[in-house]
Amino acid sequence: KQLQFLAPLGTTSHFYGAVTLPSVLFVCTANINRSVMAEAIFRDKLSRSKYNPEEWVIESAGTWAKVGIRPPREPQQVLSNLGLDVSKHCSRVISDAVVRNVNLILTMDPGHKEALRIEFPEIARQVYLLSEMADEVKPIDDPMGKSIQFYEATLNQIQRYVDIGFNRIIQHSIIGNIRFTL
């Protein structure tokens, strides 16, 4: 099976033979709530589009994650209401190898974005807030320890940003290293 997307010059990303796979990484703090929800929502939306998620690299990680932790009950519950299962997800931490192998990195809040751009300056142009894909600059607050209603509100916010910014996410995930300003 051949993919349609050629690797842009100078990018580092997942390869399938000589062809670059479109790739996106969602980042939050612990990689058990927001980034997990964003990954699941994007993967689901992609599967309902003209794109095949099997021909993509869609991942998540955390800036302060403890490796191997499963998502708590709340994100599993709100996602299961949409028919999405994240029960097998295991958290992982951001590393040089992780960030160098994706075309687009979408963070949940400005602190994550700033930290990644400082820690990995060579990929700074690939790092954005998820909300920036929807022409906004707003954090997605961490629902950890909050009510199920807060988790639902967080999921709705993520879903809205993915829906509005879907085409922009697609473009940046395929091409990588594109600059834009708000």
Rosetta blueprint (number, residue, H / E / L):
1 K L
2 Q L
3 L L
4 Q L
5 F L
6 L L
7 A L
8 P L
9 L L
10 G L
11 T L
12 T L
13 S L
14 H L
15 F E
16 Y E
17 G L
18 A L
19 V E
20 T E
21 L L
22 P L
23 S E
24 V E
25 L E
26 F E
27 V E
28 C E
29 T L
30 A L
31 N L
32 I L
33 N L
34 R H
35 S H
36 V H
37 M H
38 A H
39 E H
40 A H
41 I H
42 F H
43 R H
44 D H
45 K H
46 L H
47 S H
48 R L
49 S L
50 K L
51 Y L
52 N L
53 P H
54 E H
55 E H
56 W L
57 V E
58 I E
59 E E
60 S E
61 A E
62 G E
63 T L
64 W L
65 A L
66 K L
67 V L
68 G L
69 I L
70 R L
71 P L
72 P L
73 R H
74 E H
75 P H
76 Q H
77 Q H
78 V H
79 L H
80 S H
81 N L
82 L L
83 G L
84 L L
85 D L
86 V L
87 S L
88 K L
89 H L
90 C L
91 S L
92 R L
93 V E
94 I L
95 S L
96 D H
97 A H
98 V H
99 V H
100 R H
101 N L
102 V L
103 N L
104 L E
105 I E
106 L E
107 T E
108 M L
109 D L
110 P H
111 G H
112 H H
113 K H
114 E H
115 A H
116 L H
117 R H
118 I H
119 E H
120 F L
121 P H
122 E H
123 I H
124 A H
125 R H
126 Q H
127 V E
128 Y E
129 L E
130 L H
131 S H
132 E H
133 M H
134 A H
135 D L
136 E L
137 V L
138 K L
139 P L
140 I L
141 D L
142 D L
143 P L
144 M L
145 G L
146 K L
147 S L
148 I H
149 Q H
150 F H
151 Y H
152 E H
153 A H
154 T H
155 L H
156 N H
157 Q H
158 I H
159 Q H
160 R H
161 Y H
162 V H
163 D H
164 I H
165 G H
166 F H
167 N H
168 R H
169 I H
170 I H
171 Q H
172 H H
173 S H
174 I H
175 I H
176 G L
177 N L
178 I L
179 R L
180 F L
181 T L
182 L L
